[in-house]
Amino acid sequence: MKIFYFLCFILFTGLTAQSQAKPFSEQVKTVRFYPNPAVSKITFSFDAGYDKTSTFQIFNFIGKKVLDLPSVLPTTVVDLTDFYRGVYIFQVRDKSGKVLESGKFQVAR
């Protein structure tokens, strides 16, 4: 019986902790990319929240910038023929340089 009450307590406290989390609309990612891992091309789709003043950058795993696009289009296709196999990090920055979104993807050959 004590186990039953303990499990109910855990379940109840877990539900209340989840209700204090951010609303679902704030947790949705605004940058989508596919396929991952990519071989020859990768497509990035940006939501309407990004304007053309945002910049898009890709860094290799060492931190060297390998691509810098001065403006963000709703859909951007990146050719990966000059990229080596490995993990890359992308960042979307606003005009002041603040990182709005970042993530990682893998190039597989």
MIMI-387661 format. One record per residue (C-alpha): residue number from 1; x, y, z. Coordinates in Angstrom, 3 decimals. Layout:
[NUM; [X; Y; Z]],
...
REM end
This chain:
[1; [0.000; 0.000; 0.000]],
[2; [2.872; 2.386; 0.774]],
[3; [4.246; 1.782; -2.710]],
[4; [0.883; 2.746; -4.219]],
[5; [0.822; 6.062; -2.333]],
[6; [4.450; 6.705; -3.228]],
[7; [3.769; 6.120; -6.949]],
[8; [0.697; 8.374; -6.803]],
[9; [2.772; 11.084; -5.136]],
[10; [5.481; 10.812; -7.822]],
[11; [2.873; 10.893; -10.582]],
[12; [1.079; 13.915; -9.099]],
[13; [4.253; 15.944; -8.507]],
[14; [5.505; 15.093; -11.998]],
[15; [2.294; 16.413; -13.552]],
[16; [2.410; 19.663; -11.636]],
[17; [6.054; 20.193; -12.594]],
[18; [5.157; 19.783; -16.257]],
[19; [2.381; 22.353; -16.006]],
[20; [4.936; 24.988; -14.982]],
[21; [6.975; 24.473; -18.140]],
[22; [6.883; 26.907; -21.062]],
[23; [3.788; 26.809; -23.248]],
[24; [3.992; 24.532; -26.273]],
[25; [4.049; 27.466; -28.697]],
[26; [7.311; 28.751; -27.174]],
[27; [9.044; 25.355; -27.433]],
[28; [8.527; 24.883; -31.174]],
[29; [11.698; 25.138; -33.246]],
[30; [11.640; 27.778; -35.927]],
[31; [14.353; 26.266; -38.145]],
[32; [13.799; 22.903; -39.793]],
[33; [16.449; 21.076; -41.783]],
[34; [16.495; 17.830; -43.703]],
[35; [17.889; 15.271; -44.409]],
[36; [20.068; 14.642; -41.411]],
[37; [22.611; 13.112; -41.948]],
[38; [23.031; 14.774; -45.333]],
[39; [25.169; 13.580; -48.232]],
[40; [25.169; 16.153; -51.028]],
[41; [22.605; 18.849; -50.078]],
[42; [20.739; 19.974; -46.987]],
[43; [17.608; 22.123; -46.939]],
[44; [16.901; 24.671; -44.212]],
[45; [13.348; 26.008; -43.814]],
[46; [12.858; 29.154; -41.752]],
[47; [9.557; 30.273; -40.235]],
[48; [8.120; 33.700; -40.986]],
[49; [9.616; 35.060; -37.743]],
[50; [12.969; 35.555; -39.465]],
[51; [13.458; 38.544; -41.695]],
[52; [16.027; 39.235; -44.383]],
[53; [18.274; 41.063; -41.928]],
[54; [19.072; 37.767; -40.158]],
[55; [22.309; 36.036; -41.135]],
[56; [22.931; 32.303; -41.456]],
[57; [26.303; 30.779; -40.605]],
[58; [27.707; 27.246; -40.626]],
[59; [30.766; 26.233; -38.603]],
[60; [32.715; 22.979; -38.649]],
[61; [33.223; 21.110; -35.393]],
[62; [36.518; 22.895; -34.732]],
[63; [34.748; 26.259; -34.906]],
[64; [35.936; 27.475; -38.298]],
[65; [33.256; 29.330; -40.277]],
[66; [32.637; 27.456; -43.540]],
[67; [29.554; 29.331; -44.804]],
[68; [28.151; 32.806; -44.193]],
[69; [24.902; 33.898; -45.851]],
[70; [24.104; 37.587; -45.311]],
[71; [20.316; 37.143; -45.485]],
[72; [17.828; 34.405; -44.625]],
[73; [15.367; 33.199; -47.250]],
[74; [12.306; 31.094; -46.308]],
[75; [13.998; 28.021; -47.828]],
[76; [17.752; 27.710; -48.260]],
[77; [19.494; 24.760; -49.900]],
[78; [23.175; 24.341; -49.037]],
[79; [25.426; 22.390; -51.395]],
[80; [27.698; 20.113; -49.337]],
[81; [30.180; 19.050; -52.035]],
[82; [32.977; 21.131; -50.437]],
[83; [32.156; 19.957; -46.896]],
[84; [34.090; 17.131; -45.292]],
[85; [32.419; 14.283; -43.443]],
[86; [31.558; 15.259; -39.875]],
[87; [29.359; 17.336; -37.606]],
[88; [28.572; 20.974; -38.395]],
[89; [26.905; 23.690; -36.337]],
[90; [24.570; 26.313; -37.789]],
[91; [23.548; 29.637; -36.283]],
[92; [20.939; 32.221; -37.209]],
[93; [21.837; 35.692; -35.943]],
[94; [19.916; 38.951; -35.921]],
[95; [21.403; 42.203; -37.218]],
[96; [22.974; 42.985; -33.817]],
[97; [24.771; 39.618; -33.763]],
[98; [22.599; 37.879; -31.154]],
[99; [22.128; 34.150; -31.821]],
[100; [18.437; 33.489; -32.471]],
[101; [18.693; 29.776; -33.241]],
[102; [21.426; 27.180; -33.451]],
[103; [21.687; 23.484; -34.089]],
[104; [23.857; 20.782; -35.533]],
[105; [23.738; 18.440; -38.479]],
[106; [25.920; 15.698; -39.863]],
[107; [27.494; 15.283; -43.283]],
[108; [27.912; 11.628; -44.228]],
[109; [29.817; 10.466; -47.281]],
REM end
